Amino acid sequence: MPKMTFIDRDGSRHDVDAPNGLSVLEVAHKHDIDLEGACEGSLACATCHVIVDPEWAGKLSDATDDEEDMLDLAFGLEETSRLGCQIVMTDALDGLVVHIPKQG
C-alpha cells in the first residue's frame, strides 16, 4: 500500500498509509489530519489546498482549469499548490509529501 507524508502547519510530520484510489483529502480525513475540505471534494472550494513538495510536483498530472480557478481563492498559494481532493493516490505516488499551508 502506498504511503504519504503530511507536514503540518507546525512542521510536524505524519507518515500515513494512503490507499490507491483515495484522494489526498480522503487520506487526510482517514488519519485525522487537519485538512478541511468543506465541499467534500466536489471542486467547489479551496479549503483542501496543499503545497506539494517540489520533489513530487512534477510527478502529478497537471491541474485542470477548474482546479486552477479554485486555487485562485486559496490563501498562501505557492508554485506547487494543489487541491488535495484532486490528487488521487496510486503506486506511482508512494512516498508523496504534502505541506498543509499556514492559515492567514
C-alpha positions in Angstrom: 0.0 0.0 0.0 1.4 3.4 -0.9 2.4 5.7 2.0 2.5 9.5 2.1 3.6 12.2 4.4 1.7 15.3 5.6 3.8 18.2 7.0 1.5 20.0 9.4 1.3 23.8 9.9 3.7 23.4 12.9 6.2 21.4 11.0 5.3 18.0 12.5 5.3 15.0 10.1 2.6 12.5 9.8 3.6 9.4 7.8 0.4 7.5 6.9 -1.0 4.7 4.7 -2.5 6.1 1.5 -4.6 3.5 -0.2 -4.8 3.6 -4.0 -7.8 5.4 -5.3 -8.3 7.7 -2.4 -7.6 11.4 -2.8 -5.1 13.2 -0.6 -8.2 14.9 1.1 -9.7 11.5 1.9 -6.4 10.2 3.2 -6.1 13.2 5.5 -9.6 12.6 6.9 -9.0 8.9 7.3 -6.0 9.8 9.6 -7.5 12.8 11.4 -5.1 15.2 9.6 -6.5 18.8 9.9 -7.4 19.5 6.2 -10.9 20.9 5.9 -12.4 20.0 2.5 -15.6 22.0 3.1 -17.1 21.0 -0.3 -16.3 17.3 0.4 -14.2 17.0 -2.8 -16.7 18.4 -5.3 -14.2 21.0 -6.6 -16.3 23.9 -5.3 -13.9 25.4 -2.7 -10.2 25.6 -1.9 -10.2 24.5 1.7 -8.2 21.3 0.9 -5.3 23.4 -0.5 -2.0 21.7 0.0 1.5 22.5 -1.1 3.1 19.6 -2.9 6.8 19.0 -2.1 8.8 20.3 -5.1 10.3 16.8 -5.5 6.9 15.4 -6.2 5.2 18.2 -8.1 6.4 17.1 -11.5 5.0 13.6 -10.9 1.4 14.7 -10.6 -0.9 15.2 -13.6 -1.5 18.9 -14.5 -4.2 20.8 -12.6 -7.4 21.2 -14.6 -8.8 24.7 -15.4 -11.5 24.2 -12.8 -8.8 23.3 -10.1 -6.8 26.4 -11.1 -9.9 28.6 -10.8 -10.5 27.3 -7.2 -6.8 27.6 -6.3 -7.1 31.3 -7.1 -9.2 31.5 -4.0 -6.7 29.8 -1.7 -4.6 31.7 0.8 -0.8 31.3 0.7 -0.5 29.9 -2.9 2.8 28.6 -4.0 4.1 27.3 -7.3 3.3 23.7 -6.3 -0.1 24.4 -4.7 -2.8 21.9 -5.5 -6.2 20.9 -4.1 -6.0 17.7 -2.1 -9.3 16.4 -3.5 -7.7 16.4 -7.0 -4.7 14.3 -6.2 -5.6 10.6 -6.3 -3.2 8.1 -4.8 -1.5 5.5 -7.0 1.5 3.3 -6.6 3.5 5.9 -8.6 2.8 8.4 -5.7 4.1 6.1 -3.0 6.1 8.5 -0.7 4.3 11.6 -1.7 4.9 14.6 0.6 2.5 17.5 1.0 2.6 20.5 3.3 -0.5 21.9 4.9 -0.3 25.7 4.4 -0.3 28.1 7.4 -3.5 29.9 7.8 -3.7 33.7 7.3 
